[in-house]
Amino acid sequence: MQTAPDCPFDLTARRSQVNIPPLSESGRGAVAGYQAIVDHVRREIALGRLAPGDKLPAERRLAEQLGVARETLRQALRVLEGAGEISIQRGSSGGAFVRPSDEDPAARLRALQGKRGEILELVQFRGIVEAAAARLAAEARTAELVERLDAAIVDMEHATTLAESRRADTDFHLAIAEGSGNALLVRAVEDARVRMFEPVDVLAVHFVKSSSLDAHRALRAAIAAGDGAAADREMRDHLATTAGEFERLIEGPPAG
């Protein structure tokens, strides 16, 4: 029986301060009740911007960040707690904390084997939209974008946890998407990352640290040089490598 690879990182390292973007920045528009907050927080977790062990801001501050009423926020937090996605602790050092998944890694791997085609299609889709974003970002390059890419590369170099690696990877790819100046591309890149990484959190770390840094450095160089064709090519190569690494991680016959 095939087993899931061990994750070498601490999955529960805590950050005492996190910021959650307002719902308006997630593309949802007007708030549609507590479910919109639940979906928004889940999206931030899936993107890696909220990680296991992270403490959410205090209720008043979080409601202000999200632009919602405190009672609506409380309803959302109760739903997330009931689903086992956050834990709420009382006392002076308490608060709402993101919980690590308690899903059995071997069971997760078996589920992934049954979704091989879907995952590889998502990687292929990322290759198309992110290559376009990289080309546009290179052609419209700014000093601010290059600084963001440099910061994300440094963060990945120093990452010692799965959460830190995921966050740095997300920061890098979303910086490129935002640098394209195309809001639809930004949303498409975010959506693809959410769908791809929700089921593969534990497995993804093995390719994030082993191969992404060189690819990110090459992408940064192409964008800094304003070379759209090279940025397009480097992104396609990067995500083709990612596809191959996913195949190796979930190799074996589909579950059935």
N, C-alpha and C positions, 0 to 999 in steps of 0.2 A: 504493500500500500504506500502511495506517495504521500509525503508529509510536507507541510509548508515550511519554507526556510525560516530559520530563527532570525528575529530582528535584533540587530546589534545595538540599538539605541534605546534609551529610556523613553517610554511612551507617556510618562506622567510628569515630566519636568514642568514646574509651574512658572508662569509669568504673573507677577503681581499687578501689572497694568496692561490692559488691552483697550483698543479703541475699535468700535464697530461703526462702519459708515452708516449714514442715515438711509432709511428705506428708499428715499428718492434717488440715491446714488446706485441702487441695485437695479434700476430700470423698472421697478414695480409701479411707480407713480403714487397715487393716493393710497393711503393705508386702508386695507379692507378688513380691519379687525385683527384679533390676536393671531389668527392663522398666518397672516402676512409676516408677523414677527417671527413665528415659529419657522416658517420657510426661509426667512432671511438669515436667521442664526444658523440653521442647518446648512445653508449655502456657504456661509463664512467658514464653518467647520470643514466642509468638503473641499473648499479652496485652500485650506491650510492656514488661513488668517486667524482662525481660532483653533487652538490645539488642546489636546488632552492635558488637564492640569491647569489651564488658564483660568484665572479668576475674572469673571465678568465685572464691569463697573458696578458701583452701588446703584440701587434701584433708581434714585432720583436722577443721577448722572446718566444712566443708561437710557432712561425715558427721554431725557433731553437730547442725547446723541441720536436716538432713533426718530425723535419728533413725534412721540406717541404719549397717550395718557398713561399714568402709572398703573391704573387698574387694568387697562388693556395689556400692559407689560406683565403684570402679575399673572394674568390668565395664561399668557404665552409661556412663562417660566414654569407654571404648574404642568402644562402639557409636556414640555421638554423634560422636566423631572420625572413625570410618569412614564415617559418613553425610555428613561435610563440614559438620556443624552447629557444631562447635567445633574449635579448633586447640589442641594442647598444645605449649607451648614450654618448652625446658629452660633452666637457668641461674638466676642470682640474680633476674633480672627476669622469669622465665618464669611459666608457669601455664597454666590452661585459659581460653581466650578464645572468646566467641561470634563466629562468623564471619558476615559478610553473605552473603546469597544470591548465588550466581553465575549464577542463571537469567537468560537474555536477556530484557530488558524487553519487547521486541517479541513474543517467544514467550509471555510471561506475559499480555500484552494479548490475544493471539489466544485463549488458553485462557479468559480471563475472558469474552470475547464468547460463548463456548459455554456459559457458566454464568450468563448474565444473569438468567434466571428464578430460579435458586437464590439468587443474591445478593440480588435484590430481595425474595424471600420472607423471607430472613433479616432484612433491614432492617424489613420489615413485622412480623415476629415481635418484633424488638427494640422496635418502637413499642408493641406491646401489653404486653409484660412490663415494660419500663422505665417506661412511663406509670403502671402500677400501683405499681411500686416508688417512683416519685416522689411519688405521692399519699400512700402510707403514710409515706414519709420526712418529708413536710411535716407530716402530722398528728401525728407523733411526734418532731418536730424537737428537736434538742439543740444546745447551744452548740458541742459538740465536732464535730458534723456540719457546722455552718456554717463552722467554722474549717478543716475539711478541704477543703470546697468552695472557700473563699477561697484556700487554699494551692495547690490544683490550678489555679485560674484564673491566679494569679500565675506559676506554673511554665509554663503555656502562653503567657502574654504574653511571657515571656523565652526561650522555646524557640528555639534556633537550629539544631537538628538534627531530623531525622525521628524519631530515638529519643526525644528530649526531648518532642516533640509527642505522640507515641503514648503515652508514659508518663503525661503530664499528663492526656490524654483518658481513659485507662484509670482513673487515680486518681479523676477526677471521677465517672465513671459508676459505678464500683464503690463509691465512698463513698455514693452515693445508694442503690444496691442494698442495701448493708449497713445503711444508715440505716432501711430498711424494716422491719428486724427479722425478715425472713422468709428462712430459709436456702435454701429452694427457689428463691425469686426470685434470690437471689445467684448460685446455681449456674446458673440459666437465663441470666442476663445474661452471666456469664463464658463459658458454652458458645457463646452466639451471637456474642460478640466474637471468640472463637478461630476459629470457623468462617468468619466474615466477613473477618477481617483476615489470615489465613494466606495467601490468594492475592493480596491487594491491598496489600501493604506499601508498595511504591513509589508506587502510584497514590493511596493514601489521604491522603498528606500534603497534597495540593492542596485537599481540602475541610476537613481538620482546622484549618489555619491561616486559611483564607479566611472560614469561616462559623461555626465552633464557638464562638468567644469570646463573641459577642453572645448566642447561645443559652444558653451556660453561665451568663452573668451573669443572664439573665432567669430561668433555673431556680433559681439561687441565691436571687434575690430572693423568688420564690414560696415556696420552702422555708423561708427565714428568717422569712417572714410567717406561716407555718403554713397557707398556702392550698393545700389538697390539690387542689381543682379546677383552680386556675391551674397548679400544678406538673404535673398530668396533661396539661393542654392544651399547655404549653410543651414538654414532652418529645415529645408527638406531633408538634408543629410542627417541632421540631428534627430528628427522624428522618425526617419527610416531606421536609425539605430535603436531608438526607443521601441519601435514595433518589434524588431528582432529580439530585444531583451525581454519584452513581455512574452513573446512566444516561448522563449527558454524558461521563463519563470512558471508558466502554466502548461508546460509541455505534458503530454500524456493524452490519452483518449478522452473525449468529452464525457462528462458524467451522464449517465442515462440508465 
